[in-house]
Amino acid sequence: MRKIAYEFSPEAGVIIRVRFEKESGHIHAFVIQLACLFDDKWQPVVRYDTVHGFAHQDVMHPSGQTEKKELPVASFNEGFTFAERDIKENWSFYRERYRRWLR
């Protein structure tokens, strides 16, 4: 099984971390996390993963509460594609929402 990990920053103060395990074209596990810098501290804002055996989104709140939402996907490949696209396209929305929750 091949383990792949990388991260990138679409803007200063924003980092997207990607980790997944793949074999023969099939993803067996993944984590994609958006973290943002608020008041000189990195905060996880949104995470997609398969840690509990199913593809889901975790929405983090400044209070420490986490909302878990199962993804309506048929496979981890589909879940990974959805998650990667969502975070790449919507990181700014997620960052601003978290910033509003901080107030």
C-alpha positions in Angstrom: 0.0 0.0 0.0 1.3 3.4 -1.0 1.0 6.2 1.6 1.0 9.7 0.2 1.1 13.0 2.1 1.4 16.6 1.0 0.3 20.0 2.0 -0.1 23.3 0.3 -1.1 26.9 1.1 -3.5 28.7 -1.2 -2.9 31.9 0.8 -0.8 33.1 3.8 -2.4 31.8 7.0 -4.1 28.9 5.3 -2.9 25.3 4.9 -4.5 22.3 3.4 -3.0 18.9 4.5 -3.7 15.8 2.5 -2.9 12.2 3.4 -4.1 9.0 1.8 -3.4 5.3 1.4 -3.8 3.9 -2.1 -3.3 0.5 -3.7 -4.1 -0.6 -7.2 -6.0 2.7 -7.9 -8.2 2.3 -4.8 -8.1 4.7 -1.8 -8.2 2.7 1.5 -8.1 5.7 3.8 -7.8 9.5 3.7 -7.6 12.7 5.7 -7.9 16.2 4.1 -7.8 19.0 6.6 -8.1 22.8 6.4 -6.2 24.7 9.1 -6.1 28.5 9.4 -4.1 31.0 11.4 -6.2 33.0 13.9 -4.4 35.2 16.5 -1.1 33.5 15.8 -2.5 30.0 16.5 -3.2 27.3 13.9 -6.8 26.1 14.2 -8.3 23.1 12.4 -11.4 24.4 10.7 -12.7 21.5 8.5 -11.6 17.9 8.1 -12.7 15.1 5.8 -11.6 11.6 6.8 -12.3 7.9 7.0 -11.1 7.3 10.5 -14.4 5.7 11.7 -14.7 3.4 8.7 -16.8 5.8 6.6 -16.2 9.0 4.7 -17.3 12.0 6.6 -16.7 15.7 7.2 -15.9 17.1 10.6 -16.7 20.8 11.1 -14.8 22.2 14.0 -16.1 25.1 16.2 -14.0 27.4 18.4 -15.7 25.9 21.4 -14.2 22.6 20.7 -17.4 21.1 19.5 -17.2 19.0 16.3 -20.1 18.3 13.9 -19.8 15.0 12.0 -21.6 14.7 8.6 -21.5 11.4 6.7 -20.7 11.9 3.0 -23.3 10.4 0.6 -20.6 8.6 -1.5 -20.3 5.0 -2.7 -16.5 4.6 -2.2 -13.5 6.2 -0.5 -12.3 7.2 -4.0 -15.5 9.1 -4.5 -15.3 10.6 -1.0 -11.6 11.7 -1.5 -12.5 13.4 -4.8 -15.4 15.2 -3.2 -13.5 16.3 -0.2 -10.4 17.5 -2.1 -12.6 19.5 -4.5 -14.7 21.0 -1.7 -11.8 22.2 0.4 -9.9 23.6 -2.7 -13.0 25.5 -3.9 -14.5 26.5 -0.5 -11.6 27.1 1.9 -12.2 30.8 2.0 -15.9 30.3 3.0 -14.9 27.8 5.7 -12.2 30.2 7.1 -14.6 33.2 7.2 -17.3 31.1 8.8 -14.9 30.0 11.6 -13.8 33.7 12.0 -17.4 34.7 12.5 -17.8 32.0 15.1 -14.8 33.3 17.0 -16.7 36.6 17.6 
